[in-house]
Amino acid sequence: SVYSVVVSPDGKHLYAASYGDNAVAVFSRNQSTGKLTFVEMQQDGVNGVDGLQYAQSVTVSPGGESVYVAGNGDDAVAVFSRNADTGRLTFLQIVKDGQNLVDGIDGATCVRVDPTGTHVYVVGVADNAVAAFSRDALTGQLTFVHRLQDGVGGVDGLDWARGVAIPADGEHVYAVSQFDAAVVTLDRDTTTGQLTFVEWLHDSQGGVDGLNYPWGVAVSPEGNQVYVAGYNDD
């Protein structure tokens, strides 16, 4: 069962997060036809790889050097370096909830890199939270910064948070929450990566509709629109 796919910024490779195989699969991509050719699989517990149990989300850094996978069952993010020529991955690091002061990624379900590649954001569905990490530009490894959690410090709308999206200017983060039936706007400090709660829009309030059990969120390339997929609202 594939939960997430992403194409590398150079268009040469595609990465797929497999929930059932506890893995990330690598494909080369024909840039003329779009056809895929299998390259390899990185699987949890094989050759030292960790953090991929029930893999749900995969993303590539803007420069294409790193691949990040959210492992829901491991409450973790697996960090890989990427060979730009072959697309192959090398396991570097596991960032796990409750270890080395990391918090907010219990039930990790979504991972995204900001447009400058300086920070990584992870949704912890069981923590009702979004966690921020700083990213080493040379190695791609992550260091925990902080977490924003539903019901703490005036934050609302993150109950059973599912996904996040970041516009091209990197100044905000948008998150969706299934149990709150909401989309949440967060301010982002582009220097530190820290997030601040701004507002949330709730399904069936103030004329808002279509947010019942939201599953995914995306921002348009120019940043003028935010789109949310409402699972129960079809």
Secondary structure, DSSP 8 states (H G I E B T S, - for coil): -EEEEEE-TTSSEEEEEETTTTEEEEEEE-TTT--EEEEEEEETTSTT--S-TTEEEEEE-TTSSEEEEEETTTTEEEEEEE-TTT--EEEEEEEETTSTT--S-TTEEEEEE-TTSSEEEEEETTTTEEEEEEE-TTT--EEEEEEEETTSTT--S-TTEEEEE--TT-SEEEEEETTTTEEEEEEE-TTT--EEEEEEEETTSTT--S-SSEEEEEE-TTSS-EEEEETTT-
